Structure formats: C-alpha cells, structure tokens
Amino acid sequence: MKLIESERAHMVSFSKRKKTLFRNAKKFATHTEADVGVILFSPSGKLCSYGSTSIKEIIDKYLKVKLEDHKHDYAVGKSNGFETLEDLHIELQAWNESDKK
C-alpha cells in the first residue's frame, strides 16, 4: 500500500474503508454475540464510531475488566498502561458531553 497524496482521494478512500470496517464489525458482533466497538478519527479529526451496543457501555465494560486486571497486576508489581486508557475514557466522556450541547 502507498499513501494517497490527493486530499479528496484520501477522504473518499477513508469513507469507503470506514463503511467496510463498520459493516464487518456489525457482522462480527452478530455472528459471535460479542460486544464490538470501533472508534475512528477521520483525517480531518472528526470522530466516527460504531458499537453493537452503545460505545459508552462497551468502554465502561472494558474499563471495568481492565481495572480488575490493573488491581491484580498492581498486586504482583506489573504495569499495563491502564492510566492512558482511563484518560481516553475521560476524554471520550467530555467529547460526548460537548456533542450533546
């Protein structure tokens, strides 16, 4: 693969690939009954997301599991980068709040 130079072609390619990714995520969720969430930022910085349930529910569930893992890892002296994921969750919540206004 090579980088697409034209900004217009870049956006068209992003749009097509995003649709395919979201369609495949939906198929995966349907076939496996798994909770699936995809978050993308377009080249222009716009947030695009798909969730088999709400993205917030998926992130909250993920963070709950990671928190349990973090507590276990902390007890045995490991680090897993949980702080960065928690920061992402806080940023997403702030973005959702500003989007509602």
C-alpha positions, 0 to 999 in steps of 0.5 A, a space after each residue: 500500500 502507498 499513501 494517497 497524496 490527493 486530499 479528496 482521494 484520501 477522504 473518499 478512500 477513508 469513507 469507503 474503508 470506514 463503511 467496510 470496517 463498520 459493516 464487518 464489525 456489525 457482522 462480527 458482533 452478530 455472528 459471535 454475540 460479542 460486544 464490538 466497538 470501533 472508534 475512528 478519527 477521520 483525517 480531518 479529526 472528526 470522530 466516527 464510531 460504531 458499537 453493537 451496543 452503545 460505545 459508552 457501555 462497551 468502554 465502561 465494560 472494558 474499563 471495568 475488566 481492565 481495572 480488575 486486571 490493573 488491581 491484580 497486576 498492581 498486586 504482583 508489581 506489573 504495569 499495563 498502561 491502564 492510566 492512558 486508557 482511563 484518560 481516553 475514557 475521560 476524554 471520550 466522556 467530555 467529547 460526548 458531553 460537548 456533542 450533546 450541547 
